Amino acid sequence: MNPEATRLDVTADLSVEVDGAPVRVTARGGDVDVVADDVRGLVLGLRAAATARSGVRPGRADVGALAGALADLGLTARLRSPAQDVVTVGAGVDSRLGGLLLGTRLARPDVLGVLRASGRAREVEAVLVGAVVLICAAAARRRGRSPRH
């Protein structure tokens, strides 16, 4: 942490639309919440804007730089869907999983939240539901064949 950095105390309540999907940003003290109806669309839009600005697609190092800058300012930011957290970055975060997946321990992904926010979430959920149904059907069929005592 940079001892010369000033800790911020933020108050915010902002509603915007990103490609037609609502995004709400609220902040109190050092906590910043970004709630997007379409998390995947928001992330893709931010990535496209950053790429257009710099000419380089952002990557893991950029996530680490953002998380470090927030931590230096005493801020913790949460990206969420209306139902659950997707990722938390900044001050007070120490995540081994974030270190592995995002290149910084200052980012804590919520695996289920990331999965649900991804473009393939519906497909994966459908496959999981289908697998559970097949397993239950096979178990019921097996019980029906076993001799009763």
TORKOLLUM-357971 format. One record per residue (C-alpha): residue in one letter; x, y, z. Coordinates in Angstrom, 2 decimals. Example, Ala and Ser with C-alpha at 12.3 -4.5 7.8 and 13.67 -1.06 7.14 Angstrom:
2
{pt "A",{12.30,-4.50,7.80}}
{pt "S",{13.67,-1.06,7.14}}
This chain:
149
{pt "M",{0.00,0.00,0.00}}
{pt "N",{1.18,3.48,-0.82}}
{pt "P",{1.35,5.45,2.48}}
{pt "E",{1.16,8.75,0.58}}
{pt "A",{-2.21,7.92,-0.97}}
{pt "T",{-5.24,9.57,0.53}}
{pt "R",{-8.04,7.35,1.76}}
{pt "L",{-11.29,8.26,0.09}}
{pt "D",{-14.70,8.55,1.69}}
{pt "V",{-17.17,8.20,-1.16}}
{pt "T",{-20.89,8.88,-1.32}}
{pt "A",{-22.63,8.04,-4.58}}
{pt "D",{-25.94,7.00,-6.07}}
{pt "L",{-25.82,6.78,-9.85}}
{pt "S",{-28.03,4.97,-12.33}}
{pt "V",{-26.91,4.56,-15.94}}
{pt "E",{-27.60,2.30,-18.89}}
{pt "V",{-24.90,0.36,-20.69}}
{pt "D",{-26.11,-0.90,-24.08}}
{pt "G",{-29.68,-0.60,-22.82}}
{pt "A",{-29.10,-2.57,-19.59}}
{pt "P",{-29.43,-0.77,-16.25}}
{pt "V",{-26.38,-0.35,-14.02}}
{pt "R",{-26.54,1.18,-10.55}}
{pt "V",{-23.49,2.45,-8.67}}
{pt "T",{-23.82,3.23,-4.98}}
{pt "A",{-21.10,4.08,-2.50}}
{pt "R",{-20.81,4.86,1.16}}
{pt "G",{-17.47,5.38,2.87}}
{pt "G",{-15.00,2.96,1.34}}
{pt "D",{-17.57,0.55,-0.13}}
{pt "V",{-18.58,0.85,-3.77}}
{pt "D",{-21.29,-1.41,-5.23}}
{pt "V",{-21.86,-1.78,-8.96}}
{pt "V",{-25.04,-3.74,-9.70}}
{pt "A",{-25.66,-4.60,-13.35}}
{pt "D",{-28.64,-6.46,-14.76}}
{pt "D",{-26.30,-7.69,-17.52}}
{pt "V",{-22.90,-8.17,-15.87}}
{pt "R",{-21.42,-9.84,-18.93}}
{pt "G",{-22.57,-6.99,-21.19}}
{pt "L",{-21.13,-4.41,-18.77}}
{pt "V",{-17.74,-6.15,-18.64}}
{pt "L",{-17.63,-6.56,-22.42}}
{pt "G",{-18.56,-2.87,-22.85}}
{pt "L",{-15.86,-1.76,-20.41}}
{pt "R",{-13.31,-4.00,-22.13}}
{pt "A",{-14.23,-2.56,-25.55}}
{pt "A",{-13.99,1.02,-24.24}}
{pt "A",{-10.59,0.35,-22.64}}
{pt "T",{-9.32,-1.29,-25.82}}
{pt "A",{-10.54,1.63,-27.95}}
{pt "R",{-8.87,4.10,-25.61}}
{pt "S",{-5.48,2.42,-25.33}}
{pt "G",{-5.38,0.22,-28.42}}
{pt "V",{-4.58,-2.77,-26.20}}
{pt "R",{-7.08,-5.26,-24.81}}
{pt "P",{-7.00,-5.20,-20.97}}
{pt "G",{-5.81,-8.33,-19.19}}
{pt "R",{-4.86,-9.76,-15.82}}
{pt "A",{-2.26,-7.08,-15.14}}
{pt "D",{-4.94,-4.42,-15.55}}
{pt "V",{-7.20,-6.17,-13.03}}
{pt "G",{-4.28,-6.18,-10.60}}
{pt "A",{-3.55,-2.50,-11.23}}
{pt "L",{-7.20,-1.55,-10.67}}
{pt "A",{-7.44,-3.65,-7.50}}
{pt "G",{-4.18,-2.16,-6.20}}
{pt "A",{-5.27,1.40,-6.91}}
{pt "L",{-8.58,0.83,-5.10}}
{pt "A",{-6.79,-0.77,-2.14}}
{pt "D",{-4.33,2.14,-1.95}}
{pt "L",{-7.30,4.52,-1.69}}
{pt "G",{-8.99,2.36,0.96}}
{pt "L",{-11.84,1.43,-1.40}}
{pt "T",{-13.51,-1.94,-1.85}}
{pt "A",{-15.62,-2.40,-4.98}}
{pt "R",{-18.15,-5.15,-5.61}}
{pt "L",{-19.46,-6.04,-9.06}}
{pt "R",{-22.81,-7.76,-8.64}}
{pt "S",{-25.79,-8.98,-10.54}}
{pt "P",{-29.15,-8.27,-8.87}}
{pt "A",{-28.97,-11.76,-7.33}}
{pt "Q",{-25.37,-12.14,-6.15}}
{pt "D",{-21.76,-10.96,-6.05}}
{pt "V",{-19.55,-11.63,-9.05}}
{pt "V",{-16.21,-10.18,-7.94}}
{pt "T",{-14.91,-8.02,-5.09}}
{pt "V",{-11.70,-6.00,-5.52}}
{pt "G",{-9.60,-3.61,-3.47}}
{pt "A",{-9.06,-2.92,0.22}}
{pt "G",{-9.52,-5.77,2.65}}
{pt "V",{-9.53,-8.46,-0.05}}
{pt "D",{-7.06,-11.35,0.13}}
{pt "S",{-8.04,-14.23,-2.13}}
{pt "R",{-5.90,-17.16,-3.22}}
{pt "L",{-8.49,-17.89,-5.92}}
{pt "G",{-8.20,-14.32,-7.18}}
{pt "G",{-4.43,-14.73,-7.34}}
{pt "L",{-4.81,-17.87,-9.44}}
{pt "L",{-7.63,-16.73,-11.75}}
{pt "L",{-7.16,-12.98,-11.98}}
{pt "G",{-3.48,-12.51,-11.18}}
{pt "T",{-4.06,-10.60,-7.94}}
{pt "R",{-5.01,-11.60,-4.42}}
{pt "L",{-6.78,-8.23,-4.16}}
{pt "A",{-9.64,-9.66,-6.26}}
{pt "R",{-12.08,-12.25,-4.91}}
{pt "P",{-14.26,-13.87,-7.58}}
{pt "D",{-17.47,-15.61,-6.57}}
{pt "V",{-17.36,-18.74,-8.72}}
{pt "L",{-21.13,-19.22,-8.89}}
{pt "G",{-21.63,-15.51,-9.55}}
{pt "V",{-19.06,-15.54,-12.36}}
{pt "L",{-20.65,-18.64,-13.86}}
{pt "R",{-24.13,-17.14,-13.75}}
{pt "A",{-22.88,-13.86,-15.23}}
{pt "S",{-21.13,-15.59,-18.11}}
{pt "G",{-22.65,-16.00,-21.54}}
{pt "R",{-22.78,-19.77,-21.12}}
{pt "A",{-24.56,-19.72,-17.76}}
{pt "R",{-27.94,-20.81,-19.12}}
{pt "E",{-26.36,-23.62,-21.11}}
{pt "V",{-24.38,-24.86,-18.09}}
{pt "E",{-27.41,-24.65,-15.80}}
{pt "A",{-29.51,-26.57,-18.37}}
{pt "V",{-26.84,-29.28,-18.59}}
{pt "L",{-26.64,-29.53,-14.78}}
{pt "V",{-30.42,-29.77,-14.44}}
{pt "G",{-30.49,-32.40,-17.19}}
{pt "A",{-27.75,-34.39,-15.46}}
{pt "V",{-29.60,-34.29,-12.13}}
{pt "V",{-32.82,-35.45,-13.81}}
{pt "L",{-30.99,-38.34,-15.52}}
{pt "I",{-29.30,-39.39,-12.28}}
{pt "C",{-32.60,-39.31,-10.40}}
{pt "A",{-34.34,-41.29,-13.17}}
{pt "A",{-31.56,-43.90,-13.19}}
{pt "A",{-31.71,-44.20,-9.40}}
{pt "A",{-35.50,-44.60,-9.45}}
{pt "R",{-35.28,-47.24,-12.19}}
{pt "R",{-32.60,-49.11,-10.26}}
{pt "R",{-34.70,-49.11,-7.10}}
{pt "G",{-37.62,-50.52,-9.08}}
{pt "R",{-35.49,-53.50,-10.23}}
{pt "S",{-33.95,-54.39,-6.87}}
{pt "P",{-35.63,-57.25,-4.95}}
{pt "R",{-37.49,-56.25,-1.80}}
{pt "H",{-36.83,-58.03,1.45}}
